[in-house]
């Protein structure tokens, strides 16, 4: 009997620990991507060797496809929820040459006559040079040890390549982690992600050859800044920068069906059938209704004489209850008053680039349900946490003069605001923006 009890204790112990380990491999992330002052937010789910990405979208722009990476099956599933279509694409094979490893001496192979291409065979060679530099810097991020890496990537197609024509240089700096169990092999070919407007030619296939060097090891990015330089050969024709940051990272149990083909969806005949059309009318109508707000997407580096420009950072705090990127845009709109205008920024470099006079940071110190009914509802399992009718909010806004780094104003906002969390937070920011405008004038 004693041995039997010990056996059950061991089984329960290892069973609990294995379940905890399994749960630890399931993650939900929200990541914000910024490019040219435009921000979009995506949600990522990771479970074992599978990853689901639900990208954000902009008003009027084509709806982005949901992607499911099934690393265990070496394939990607692309889904269009609107059309209820999906397409399966096997992981693209690429030839990788490790430039840091000296090739072994081998006997020469007998020369064979190369068969000429048939009339139906088309395509060229796309060479890519990829270098990873590990700075040796480490820090804790979301409970993981993150690595600080620099990467340099150069892509050059041959003249007969069909999937791309111009050379591209990509410089990336970021912090990366390893997610347990998610050991999907890193694919260095990133040309598809930077050619969103080009259509793949089904009768033309290019050969991808990657030259890899450097001792660094990539992983899952938590923050990343990427500069892309596009041009024809050595001549630079276009350059832009994108930045990525993780705004939410949590471990929770995920439904396995998130990583499968949805029931009732049909298989598309080709990948282009999944694509949505650009809706120019929807975009025009949207911006037509935004006349009372500054169009930050069209804000130029130059400003009119006598104009005061404020660079607004994305608010912090809120314990994950707030859509901070949307609150940033709301704050930008509420600061437009006469000669004062505002623009969304992500760094002091952005503020200098757009000739800002001030930067404004906001921090939500406290956001707590101020409704007894809401408080009771939140205590009930599976009840919408946004059901509360009011919130007690404390926030601090800090206005800094960019020229000398001095604090021009630091108003505190405190009070009870009606509405769901985001609506209540907007009202609190409105109070704060009035104090900021008063301080400037």
C-alpha positions in Angstrom: 0.0 0.0 0.0 2.8 2.4 0.8 4.5 1.7 -2.6 1.1 2.3 -4.3 0.7 5.7 -2.5 4.2 6.7 -3.5 3.5 5.7 -7.1 0.4 7.9 -7.3 2.2 10.8 -5.7 5.0 10.6 -8.3 2.4 10.3 -11.1 0.5 13.4 -9.8 3.7 15.3 -9.3 5.0 14.7 -12.9 1.5 15.2 -14.3 1.1 18.6 -12.7 4.6 19.7 -13.8 4.1 18.5 -17.3 0.8 20.4 -17.5 2.5 23.5 -16.2 5.3 23.1 -18.7 2.7 22.6 -21.5 0.9 25.8 -20.4 4.2 27.6 -20.3 4.6 27.0 -24.0 1.4 29.0 -24.9 1.7 32.7 -25.4 -0.3 35.7 -26.6 1.5 38.8 -27.7 0.4 42.2 -29.0 3.0 43.9 -31.1 2.9 47.5 -32.5 4.6 48.3 -35.8 5.3 51.9 -36.8 6.3 53.2 -40.3 6.3 56.8 -41.4 4.2 57.9 -38.5 1.6 55.2 -39.2 1.0 52.6 -36.5 -0.6 49.2 -36.8 -1.0 46.5 -34.2 -1.0 42.7 -34.6 -1.8 39.9 -32.3 0.3 36.8 -32.2 -0.5 33.4 -30.6 2.2 30.7 -30.0 1.5 27.1 -29.0 4.2 24.5 -29.2 5.6 24.6 -32.8 2.8 26.7 -34.2 2.3 30.4 -34.5 -0.8 32.4 -35.6 -0.5 36.1 -36.6 -3.5 38.3 -36.9 -2.2 41.6 -38.4 -3.8 45.0 -37.9 -5.1 47.1 -40.8 -5.6 50.7 -41.7 -8.8 52.3 -42.9 -9.2 51.8 -46.6 -6.1 49.6 -47.0 -6.5 45.9 -48.0 -7.4 43.6 -45.1 -4.2 41.7 -44.2 -4.3 37.9 -44.2 -4.1 35.8 -41.1 -1.1 33.4 -41.2 -0.6 30.2 -39.4 2.9 28.8 -39.3 2.7 25.0 -38.7 6.4 24.4 -38.2 5.8 20.7 -37.4 4.3 20.3 -40.9 6.8 22.7 -42.6 4.0 24.8 -44.1 2.2 28.2 -43.8 -1.6 28.5 -44.0 -2.9 31.9 -45.2 -6.5 32.8 -44.4 -8.9 35.4 -45.6 -11.7 35.6 -43.0 -13.8 38.0 -45.2 -13.8 35.6 -48.2 -13.7 32.4 -46.0 -10.8 31.2 -48.1 -7.4 29.7 -47.3 -4.2 28.7 -49.1 -1.4 26.3 -48.1 2.2 27.2 -48.9 5.0 24.9 -48.1 8.0 26.4 -46.4 10.2 27.8 -49.2 13.5 25.9 -49.5 16.6 28.0 -49.8 20.2 27.1 -50.4 22.3 28.3 -47.4 26.1 28.7 -47.7 27.9 29.3 -44.3 30.7 31.8 -45.2 32.3 31.3 -41.8 32.9 27.6 -42.5 35.7 26.6 -44.8 34.6 24.1 -47.4 36.0 20.6 -47.0 38.3 19.4 -49.7 36.4 17.0 -52.0 37.2 15.2 -55.2 36.0 16.9 -58.3 32.8 15.6 -59.6 32.6 14.5 -63.2 31.5 17.2 -65.6 28.0 16.7 -66.9 26.3 18.5 -69.7 23.8 21.0 -68.3 20.4 20.7 -70.0 19.1 24.0 -71.4 15.9 25.5 -70.0 12.8 24.6 -71.7 10.4 27.2 -73.0 8.2 26.8 -69.9 11.1 27.2 -67.4 11.7 30.7 -66.3 13.5 32.3 -63.4 16.9 33.5 -62.1 19.0 33.5 -59.0 18.5 35.8 -56.0 21.6 36.0 -53.9 21.3 37.2 -50.3 24.2 38.0 -47.9 23.2 37.8 -44.2 25.4 38.7 -41.3 24.3 38.5 -37.6 26.3 40.3 -35.0 25.7 39.5 -31.3 26.6 42.5 -29.2 26.8 40.2 -26.1 24.3 42.5 -24.3 21.6 40.6 -22.4 18.6 41.8 -20.4 15.4 40.3 -18.9 12.3 41.0 -21.0 9.0 39.4 -20.2 10.7 36.8 -18.0 13.1 35.7 -20.7 16.8 36.5 -21.3 16.9 38.6 -24.5 19.8 39.0 -26.8 20.8 42.3 -28.5 21.6 41.6 -32.1 22.5 43.6 -35.2 21.9 42.2 -38.7 22.9 43.3 -42.1 21.2 41.8 -45.2 21.8 42.5 -48.9 19.6 41.0 -51.6 20.6 41.1 -55.2 18.6 39.5 -58.0 20.0 38.4 -61.4 18.7 40.1 -64.5 16.4 37.2 -65.3 14.8 37.0 -61.8 11.0 37.2 -61.8 10.1 37.7 -58.2 12.1 41.0 -57.7 14.2 43.4 -59.8 15.9 45.9 -57.5 18.6 45.3 -55.0 17.7 45.7 -51.3 19.7 46.4 -48.2 18.1 45.8 -44.8 19.8 46.9 -41.5 18.1 45.6 -38.3 18.7 46.2 -34.6 16.7 44.4 -31.9 16.2 42.2 -28.9 15.4 38.6 -29.4 14.4 35.6 -27.2 14.0 31.9 -27.5 10.4 30.6 -26.9 10.4 27.0 -25.5 9.2 24.4 -28.0 8.9 27.0 -30.8 12.0 25.9 -32.6 10.7 26.6 -36.1 13.8 27.0 -38.3 14.7 30.6 -39.1 14.1 31.4 -42.8 16.4 34.1 -44.0 14.5 34.7 -47.2 12.4 37.8 -46.4 11.8 39.2 -49.9 8.1 38.3 -49.8 7.5 40.5 -46.8 9.0 43.6 -48.5 7.3 43.1 -51.9 3.6 43.4 -51.0 2.5 44.8 -54.3 4.2 42.3 -56.6 2.3 39.3 -57.8 4.1 35.9 -57.9 4.3 34.5 -61.4 3.2 30.9 -61.3 5.3 29.9 -64.4 8.5 31.5 -63.0 10.5 30.2 -60.1 13.7 31.8 -58.8 16.5 30.1 -57.0 17.4 31.6 -53.6 21.0 31.4 -52.4 21.8 32.7 -49.0 25.3 33.5 -47.8 25.3 33.5 -44.0 28.0 34.8 -41.7 28.4 36.0 -38.1 28.1 34.1 -34.8 24.8 35.6 -33.7 21.6 33.6 -33.3 18.2 35.0 -34.2 15.0 34.2 -32.3 11.6 35.7 -31.6 11.8 39.6 -31.8 10.4 41.6 -28.9 11.7 45.0 -30.1 13.1 45.7 -33.6 14.2 48.7 -35.7 14.6 48.0 -39.4 15.9 50.3 -42.1 15.2 49.2 -45.7 17.1 50.7 -48.6 15.8 49.8 -52.0 17.6 50.6 -55.3 18.8 49.4 -58.7 22.2 48.1 -58.0 24.4 50.5 -56.0 22.1 53.5 -56.5 19.8 54.2 -53.6 16.3 55.0 -54.7 14.2 54.7 -51.6 14.7 54.3 -47.9 12.3 53.9 -45.0 12.4 52.7 -41.4 10.0 50.5 -39.4 10.0 49.8 -35.7 8.4 47.0 -33.7 7.6 46.8 -30.0 5.8 44.3 -27.8 3.0 46.0 -25.9 1.6 42.8 -24.3 3.1 39.4 -23.5 1.1 36.9 -21.5 1.0 33.1 -21.0 -2.5 31.6 -21.2 -4.2 28.5 -22.4 -5.0 28.7 -26.1 -7.5 26.7 -28.2 -5.7 24.4 -30.6 -8.2 25.2 -33.3 -6.6 28.7 -33.6 -3.7 26.9 -35.4 -5.8 24.8 -37.8 -7.8 25.5 -41.0 -11.2 27.0 -40.0 -14.2 24.8 -40.6 -16.2 25.7 -43.6 -13.5 27.6 -45.4 -12.7 26.7 -49.0 -9.2 26.2 -50.6 -8.3 29.0 -52.9 -7.1 28.0 -56.4 -4.0 30.3 -56.0 -2.6 32.7 -53.4 -3.6 35.8 -55.4 -7.3 34.8 -55.0 -6.9 35.6 -51.3 -5.9 39.2 -51.7 -8.3 42.0 -50.9 -8.7 45.1 -53.1 -7.5 48.6 -52.1 -10.6 50.6 -51.1 -9.7 54.2 -52.0 -13.3 55.5 -51.3 -13.3 54.1 -47.8 -10.0 55.8 -47.1 -11.1 59.1 -48.5 -14.4 59.0 -46.5 -12.5 58.2 -43.3 -10.0 61.1 -43.6 -12.8 63.4 -44.7 -14.4 62.9 -41.3 -11.1 63.6 -39.5 -10.9 67.3 -40.4 -10.9 68.2 -36.7 -7.8 66.2 -36.1 -4.3 66.6 -37.5 -3.4 64.1 -40.2 -0.3 62.7 -38.7 0.3 60.5 -41.6 0.7 63.5 -43.9 2.7 65.6 -41.4 5.9 66.8 -43.0 9.3 67.6 -41.4 8.8 71.3 -42.1 6.3 73.4 -40.2 4.9 76.8 -40.6 6.5 79.8 -38.9 4.9 80.5 -35.5 3.6 76.9 -35.2 4.3 75.0 -32.0 4.6 71.3 -32.6 4.4 68.6 -29.8 5.7 65.1 -30.3 3.3 62.7 -28.5 4.6 59.4 -27.1 2.3 56.4 -26.8 0.9 56.4 -23.2 2.2 53.9 -20.7 0.6 52.0 -17.8 -3.0 50.9 -17.6 -2.2 47.3 -16.7 -3.1 46.0 -20.2 -6.6 47.4 -20.0 -6.0 50.2 -22.6 -5.4 50.4 -26.4 -2.5 52.7 -26.0 -1.8 53.3 -29.7 -5.4 54.5 -30.1 -5.1 56.7 -27.1 -1.9 58.2 -28.6 -3.8 59.3 -31.7 -6.7 60.7 -29.5 -4.2 62.8 -27.6 -2.6 64.0 -30.8 -6.1 65.2 -31.9 -7.0 66.8 -28.6 -3.8 69.0 -28.7 -4.7 70.7 -31.9 -5.5 74.3 -31.0 -4.7 77.4 -33.0 -0.9 77.5 -33.6 -0.4 74.3 -31.7 -0.2 71.0 -33.5 0.9 67.5 -32.5 2.3 64.4 -34.1 2.7 60.8 -32.9 6.3 59.8 -32.3 8.1 56.8 -30.9 11.5 58.3 -30.0 13.3 61.5 -29.4 14.9 61.0 -32.9 11.4 61.2 -34.4 10.8 64.4 -32.4 13.9 66.0 -33.8 13.2 64.8 -37.3 9.8 66.4 -37.4 11.1 69.6 -35.8 9.1 69.3 -32.6 9.3 72.0 -29.9 8.2 69.7 -27.1 7.7 66.0 -26.4 4.8 64.8 -24.3 4.8 61.5 -22.3 1.8 60.3 -20.4 1.6 57.5 -17.7 -1.5 55.9 -16.3 -0.6 55.3 -12.7 -4.0 54.0 -11.7 -7.1 52.8 -13.5 -9.7 51.1 -11.4 -13.3 50.3 -11.7 -15.3 53.1 -9.9 -18.6 51.4 -10.2 -19.9 49.0 -7.6 -21.9 47.2 -10.2 -18.9 47.0 -12.5 -16.7 45.8 -9.6 -19.1 43.0 -8.8 -19.3 42.0 -12.5 -15.5 41.8 -12.8 -15.4 39.4 -9.9 -17.6 36.9 -11.8 -15.8 34.5 -14.1 -16.2 35.0 -17.9 -17.8 38.4 -17.4 -16.7 41.3 -19.7 -14.2 43.3 -17.7 -15.3 46.4 -19.7 -18.8 46.3 -18.2 -18.0 48.9 -15.5 -19.7 52.2 -16.1 -17.0 54.4 -14.7 -13.3 54.3 -13.7 -11.1 56.0 -11.1 -8.1 57.2 -13.1 -4.8 58.8 -12.0 -2.4 59.9 -14.8 0.7 62.1 -15.1 1.6 64.0 -18.3 5.1 65.3 -18.7 5.9 68.1 -21.3 9.6 68.5 -22.0 11.2 71.3 -24.1 13.3 69.5 -26.7 15.9 72.3 -27.0 17.2 71.9 -23.5 15.5 68.9 -22.0 13.7 71.0 -19.3 10.3 70.1 -17.9 7.9 72.8 -19.0 4.8 71.3 -17.4 3.9 68.1 -15.5 0.2 68.1 -14.7 -1.5 65.3 -12.8 -5.0 64.1 -13.7 -7.1 62.4 -11.1 -10.8 61.7 -11.1 -13.8 59.5 -11.9 -14.6 59.2 -15.6 -17.6 57.5 -17.2 -17.4 54.8 -19.9 -15.4 51.7 -20.6 -11.6 51.8 -19.9 -10.5 53.4 -23.2 -13.4 56.0 -23.2 -12.7 56.9 -19.6 -8.9 57.2 -20.4 -9.7 59.5 -23.3 -11.6 61.8 -21.1 -8.8 61.9 -18.6 -6.3 62.7 -21.4 -8.6 65.5 -22.5 -8.3 67.1 -19.1 -4.6 66.7 -19.2 -4.3 68.2 -22.7 -6.2 71.3 -21.6 -3.6 71.8 -18.9 -0.8 71.3 -21.3 -2.2 73.8 -23.8 -2.7 76.3 -21.0 1.0 75.8 -19.9 2.2 76.5 -23.5 0.1 79.6 -24.0 
